[in-house]
Amino acid sequence: MMLKERSTVVDMQIRLAVISNAGGSGKTTLSVHLAYELGQQGFKVALMDLDPQGSLTLFCGLTPPEPEQTLAAVLKDNFDGKWPLMPCWSSHTDNVVICQGGMVLTQTADELVLHKRGAYLLGDCLSDYPLEHNLIILDCPATLGPLPLMALAASTHIVVPVQLEPKSVQGAARLLEWYYYHCRHLRLKPEPEILGFVPSQYDRKRAVHRQLNESLPLELEQMGIRAFGAIRNSTEFANASGQGLPLHLHRPCHPALDDFKEITSYLVGIIQNSKP
């Protein structure tokens, strides 16, 4: 059943960059499920795939697009404001769209290094040709290269998914150094706010997972950073993405759906209460 468009006026558009410098941290899983959750609550959401792997295309059940129908075309100097947006899960919601990525973004990343406004290019496009969506989710590749840097400069908030493994947690510390350095270097005003860290693939049967899930919030609290509740490990996430569906549609009663409620509620609060 399609949900009606919200009649309330939103004061501020949230641009949420999902950034991690580790593969398999759950960036796309988090992006997809946040998009569907917010869409079901009547908010308009635009997913933007900055990953050359194009995982969002698979997770949304879409076919790989032609280069001119990707985010790469948006980042060309001749972009005319016609965003190549495709609906996601249109049989279930009319509130979620995607600007797809793909391997063509590998060339885009190289071009960004030489472009005079490379780091600011996506932010420029969103300012010059604004989208009407309440939430824009920027799904980044597992690097700290030109594409995540561009997402950082375009975002109002960032969220960091992190696996509960020692190597991943250590890598997240380097990501914070990258964040603070580039916020200063790019003179981002205001700086995008760190929404928080989201532990992923949590297996409570593993002692190391339990230990890190207990210690990470305490460490982050000292830096004034929130730690959201962990997203549990489940093979059903992979099964759902293989079908091009969020878990909500693949297994509507799965207990892992509860894991997204805290961060979803937090985002809803920001969208409803923020002032321009």
QUISUL-V820941 format. One line per field, one symbol per residue. burial: b if it has 16 or more other C-alpha atoms within 10 Angstrom, else e. A space follows every 50 residues. Layout:
burial->???
//
This chain:
burial->eeeeeeeeebebbbbbbbbbbbebbbbbbbbbbbbbbbbbebbbbbbbbb bbbbbbbbbbbbebeeeebbbbbbbeeeeeeebbbbbbbeeebbbbbbbb bbebbbebbeebeeeeebbbbbbbbeeeeebebbbbbbbbbbbbebbbbb bbbbbbbbbbbbbbbeebbeebeebeeebeebbeeeeeeebbebbbbbbb bbbeeeeebeebbeebbeeeeeeebbbbbbbbeeeebeebbebbbbbeeb beeeebbeebeebbeebeeebeeeee
//
